[in-house]
């Protein structure tokens, strides 16, 4: 709350990173304790290295660097990650190339990953109430994730589970590939909105603004994070992350406010 004292105003939109809430509440897990099945090993080898490294990667318009990384997908740590995705999110999410079911290792050290919140609206309500109690400010709180929602006219869909009302979640890997192939406009995904009756389009506009302001932190992906510090994907330490500025809270304000 100290970070918002003197900055937050009535009518502001406070966009809160789901990752920050997950870490703060202990919803992280060390993948080193996960034992991969043969299905997970298959996903880490053939599916990631061949299907994503070539077929899906080309269809989705991935750049040369990402394609190269997918073709060199780590077998041991990758198998553990896919096993966790299978257990936590199911097959359609495990078939994704990253952030399967909202499971994310970026901006976390070693082999830790964060798990998605199942009660994002509860957290948003608690934050909105605390702002009213402590600062007497009525604020719209939005919990958001960087996983993308795709926009097709007035229809919004995402592979990410549990988005806000008005955004459809279905298909896992299928909706991701569809959105990328058809080059639909995309935005980071609002998971919960408390304090204002926003439409899905309005919430998507706000989360997209906040996402651009927040930046990628230590890296948009675990590969980017490892490249930044010149270590292996599971070699980033907490000390390295502490040296990078992180912005879990972003205030978005109307121009006429």
C-alpha angles and dihedrals in degrees: 000000000000090000090061099044109118093003106070119082136189110278095022123137114232112199112199124195113241088212091059092051092047092052093044091053096044098252092145131106135197107236091205088082093056119101112211123225125216089262090057091048090051091052092049093049116031100014097047100032099041111019096039096027091057121002105034092028092060093043091051093049097243118176125248094258094053092045090053091050092050092050088054094044108160110255102203102039090032091056091052090049092050091048090055089049091051092050097043104033111013135240100301090056095041088057089065117102093231145354090033109198090344094306106142136178100182116116091015127106131247112337097337121127131181123237123221121262116251093194105041092146091058090055092047091052093049091051093048090049092048091051091052093046097044103034104015089237124142105215137171108234120203123187109205142179128207092232108113133256115201122222123214110171104296095342120096124189138169139181087224114103122237104017121168120286111283095041118092121222116199145130100023105213092015095061091045094052091044093052092048097045093050090043095229118180110265139199139177112276126255110215101182137008123196128174101030137051097240124173118229091255092052092048091048091052091052096046090048091054090048092048092055091047093047097051126197098296108210091350142329091242136020087256092055090046093051092046091052092056094034094235137115118283090260095040101081110116131208088246091058091051091049089061091062125077114242126193110199092161125054125179115211116193133188114247091237094051 
